[in-house]
Amino acid sequence: MNARGNTRGFETLAIHAGQEPDPVTGAVVPPIHQVSTFKQDGIGGLRGGYEYSRSANPTRTALEECLAALEGGVRGLAFASGLAAEDALLRTVCRPGSHVVIPGDAYGGTYRLFAKVYAQWGVEFTPVALGDPAKVRAAIRPETVAVWAETPTNPLLGIADIAALAEIAHAAGALLVVDNTFASPYLQQPLALGADVVVHSTTKYMGGHSDVVGGALVTADEELGARFAYHQNAMGAVAGPFDSWLTLRGIKTLGVRMDRHCANAEQVADLLSRHPKVSQVLYPGLASHPGHATAARQMKGFGGMVSFRMSTEAEAVKVCESTELFILGESLGGVESLIEHPARMTHASAAGSPLEVPADLVRLSVGIEAAEDLLADLEQALA
Ligand SMILES: *Cc1c(COP(=O)(O)O)cnc(C)c1O
């Protein structure tokens, strides 16, 4: 049983949580309430609590309840993008002078938010290799309001021990925030391991079909949830009704999709590990990965993201431009396989910073196509 008192299985919650058949028509899928305002029966006489769609919209509520159930939280909030969710979280917990410990290989957009936006407002941050708890403890200051973790990380697939970080953060009176985008709640549930807030780019595995941009915050703390909801309304970067509906539709199949993403990624990692032109494979499912034991303990599967290194930048670029099935593109987590060169694409903005990624690195988002087709495509691109 999770914090919400749900005893139902994950796949059941994904299909039903927050999604009772419509009381008016019996429609089994929540309607897209594409509307800005709601009729009041007398001043303040709200039907179902809805008055204006920035504050709340029934389609978004369905998504938010489903998100809370899947992460085992009490409150879910849906935003226009993952970065909008991160912004609302930081605006809620930081003041000028606050300090946050962030991953040494944080998602590039998260790093940019700290380095280029929040730094201007006096919020300080320290990038730390989260795989080493002693370094995290050493980076904490009296002003530290949060430890921000990402596991697995993008694009190096680093693993952090969520329970260990929760202890360190809480001993210092700080929150533990976990960006759970790469794992999804099907593979990993940070709140149950002691995290205070889960952040998502629902653009990725949750939506799952590369057709919508969105973000979310989930917490198991009622009071924190109410503060997030206040900022969500006060700042206004909410998920629209159609985007909420698309995300909910994607979530219904999250479990079966993740099983296939994991199975395909394992085969891809195995092929790459045996390939003479590949110098290193970064996949937490491999016994050689330094975070393998921690990942095996806190994740139900190792996910669909695989990164690998060639020997030179030119070779990495050539592989990225030689696949036929893997589509060259940014983003991840959709049903279709994608390939990219982080140093020149998703992480180009990290060049020259402590978060710069190796130039010979290639990142794969392994989709749910037939595994033999994916393996054949990589074989020919590496030939
Ligand atoms: C994509 C991504 C984000 C940002 O989400 P957007 O929906 O693009 O704003 C945050 N964290 C991780 C790990 C991501 O992959």
Ligand as a Chemical Component Dictionary entry (heavy atoms), coordinates in Angstrom:
data_LIG
# 
_chem_comp.id                   LIG 
_chem_comp.type                 NON-POLYMER 
_chem_comp.pdbx_formal_charge   0 
_chem_comp.three_letter_code    LIG 
# 
loop_
_chem_comp_atom.comp_id 
_chem_comp_atom.atom_id 
_chem_comp_atom.alt_atom_id 
_chem_comp_atom.type_symbol 
_chem_comp_atom.charge 
_chem_comp_atom.model_Cartn_x 
_chem_comp_atom.model_Cartn_y 
_chem_comp_atom.model_Cartn_z 
_chem_comp_atom.pdbx_ordinal 
LIG C1 C1 C 0 13.722 16.483 -20.999 1  
LIG C2 C2 C 0 14.141 16.484 -19.575 2  
LIG C3 C3 C 0 13.794 17.541 -18.717 3  
LIG C4 C4 C 0 13.075 18.797 -19.195 4  
LIG O1 O1 O 0 11.775 18.537 -19.589 5  
LIG P1 P1 P 0 11.013 19.368 -20.764 6  
LIG O2 O2 O 0 9.699  18.664 -20.819 7  
LIG O3 O3 O 0 11.829 19.240 -22.001 8  
LIG O4 O4 O 0 10.909 20.766 -20.284 9  
LIG C5 C5 C 0 14.163 17.433 -17.385 10 
LIG N1 N1 N 0 14.858 16.370 -16.928 11 
LIG C6 C6 C 0 15.223 15.347 -17.722 12 
LIG C7 C7 C 0 15.998 14.211 -17.164 13 
LIG C8 C8 C 0 14.885 15.371 -19.078 14 
LIG O5 O5 O 0 15.268 14.363 -19.875 15 
# 
loop_
_chem_comp_bond.comp_id 
_chem_comp_bond.atom_id_1 
_chem_comp_bond.atom_id_2 
_chem_comp_bond.value_order 
_chem_comp_bond.pdbx_ordinal 
LIG C1 C2 SING 1  
LIG C2 C3 SING 2  
LIG C2 C8 DOUB 3  
LIG C3 C4 SING 4  
LIG C3 C5 DOUB 5  
LIG C4 O1 SING 6  
LIG O1 P1 SING 7  
LIG P1 O2 DOUB 8  
LIG P1 O3 SING 9  
LIG P1 O4 SING 10 
LIG C5 N1 SING 11 
LIG N1 C6 DOUB 12 
LIG C6 C7 SING 13 
LIG C6 C8 SING 14 
LIG C8 O5 SING 15 
# 
